[in-house]
Amino acid sequence: MRAVNTGKLIHSRQRPFLIDAGEICVPKTDELARSPDYPSGHTTWSWMTALLLAEMVPERATDILIRGRVYGESRVICGAHNESAVEAGRINASALVAALHASPQFRDDLDLARAELASVRRSGRPPSAARCVAEEELSKVSYF
């Protein structure tokens, strides 16, 4: 995603595990080591997804946004990013979603997605109760 990669190239900040050789929750691959820390692409993606889903299902917005936040925070907990990289990812995502809303085609597509999601929610099976409980436990506390 150009919106993330441009920032990574400009700042070219090393990931935390390259500076302080602690354990991380994902494999320490050469590709990960070559990819700069700032801004967090995973957080950009997760926060954009959360913002858009919250628009499509406003009655679940709080839960959706909490999950989007927790996903970004997990990147710090796992040692893949610094907290500032995660915050930059959320800011990046917010700016991207705002820019997308300037496009009539995007707004039309969002309306279609909203209708499709509403249809799935009316006819689909419920999510796994065990997974919902696990997600809720993870999102109860902010680690920052």
C-alpha positions in Angstrom: 0.0 0.0 0.0 1.6 3.2 -1.2 0.2 5.2 1.7 2.2 3.0 4.1 5.3 2.3 2.1 6.0 5.9 1.3 6.1 6.7 5.1 8.3 3.7 5.7 10.8 4.8 3.1 10.9 8.4 4.3 11.4 7.5 8.0 13.2 4.2 7.5 13.0 3.4 11.3 14.1 0.0 12.4 11.7 -2.3 14.1 12.0 -2.7 17.9 13.4 -6.3 17.7 16.3 -5.1 15.6 17.3 -2.6 18.2 16.6 -4.7 21.3 16.9 -8.4 20.4 13.8 -9.5 22.4 11.4 -12.2 21.4 8.5 -11.4 19.1 5.2 -13.1 18.3 5.8 -13.6 14.6 8.7 -15.2 12.8 11.8 -13.0 12.5 12.1 -13.2 8.7 14.5 -11.2 6.5 11.5 -9.6 4.8 10.2 -8.3 8.2 13.6 -7.1 9.2 13.9 -5.1 5.8 10.4 -3.6 6.3 10.7 -0.4 8.4 8.7 0.1 11.6 6.9 3.4 10.9 4.0 3.6 10.2 2.5 0.3 10.9 0.9 -1.2 7.8 -1.0 -3.8 9.8 -2.5 -1.0 12.0 -3.4 1.1 8.9 -5.2 -1.9 7.4 -7.0 -2.9 10.6 -8.1 0.6 11.5 -9.3 1.3 8.0 -11.3 -1.9 8.2 -12.7 -1.0 11.6 -13.7 2.5 10.5 -15.5 1.2 7.4 -17.2 -1.7 9.2 -18.3 0.7 12.0 -20.0 2.9 9.3 -21.7 -0.1 7.8 -22.9 -1.5 11.2 -23.2 1.6 13.4 -25.0 -0.4 16.2 -21.8 -2.4 16.6 -19.4 0.5 16.1 -17.9 0.5 19.6 -17.1 -3.2 19.5 -15.7 -3.0 16.0 -13.5 0.0 16.8 -12.2 -1.7 20.0 -11.2 -4.7 17.9 -9.5 -2.5 15.4 -7.6 -0.8 18.2 -6.6 -4.1 19.9 -5.3 -5.5 16.6 -2.9 -2.5 16.3 -1.8 -2.7 19.9 -1.0 -6.4 19.4 1.8 -5.2 17.1 3.5 -3.4 20.0 2.9 -6.3 22.4 4.4 -8.7 20.0 7.5 -6.5 19.5 6.9 -5.9 15.8 6.3 -2.2 16.1 6.8 0.8 18.4 3.7 2.5 19.9 4.3 5.6 17.7 4.2 3.4 14.6 0.9 2.0 15.6 -0.5 5.5 16.3 0.8 6.7 13.0 -1.0 3.7 11.4 -4.3 4.8 12.9 -3.8 8.4 11.8 -2.9 7.2 8.3 -6.0 5.0 8.1 -8.2 7.8 9.3 -6.8 10.1 6.6 -7.2 7.5 3.9 -10.8 6.8 4.9 -11.6 10.5 4.8 -10.0 10.8 1.4 -12.0 7.8 0.1 -15.2 9.5 1.1 -14.5 12.3 -1.4 -15.1 9.8 -4.2 -18.7 9.4 -5.3 -17.8 5.9 -6.6 -16.4 4.9 -3.2 -19.6 6.1 -1.5 -21.7 4.1 -4.0 -19.6 1.1 -3.4 -19.8 1.6 0.4 -23.6 1.7 0.1 -23.6 -1.6 -1.8 -21.3 -3.2 0.7 -23.5 -1.9 3.6 -26.6 -3.6 1.9 -24.7 -6.8 1.2 -23.5 -7.0 4.8 -27.0 -6.3 6.1 -28.3 -9.2 4.0 -25.6 -11.6 5.3 -26.3 -10.6 8.9 -30.0 -11.3 8.4 -29.5 -14.7 6.9 -26.1 -16.0 8.1 -25.2 -18.2 11.0 -24.1 -16.5 14.2 -20.3 -16.3 15.0 -18.7 -18.8 17.3 -19.6 -18.0 20.9 -16.2 -19.1 22.1 -14.4 -16.8 19.7 -16.6 -13.9 20.8 -15.7 -14.5 24.4 -12.0 -14.7 23.6 -12.2 -11.4 21.6 -14.1 -9.7 24.4 -11.4 -10.7 27.0 -8.6 -9.4 24.7 -10.4 -6.0 24.3 -11.2 -5.2 27.9 -7.9 -3.6 28.7 -5.8 -1.1 26.7 -2.2 -1.9 27.2 -1.1 1.7 26.7 
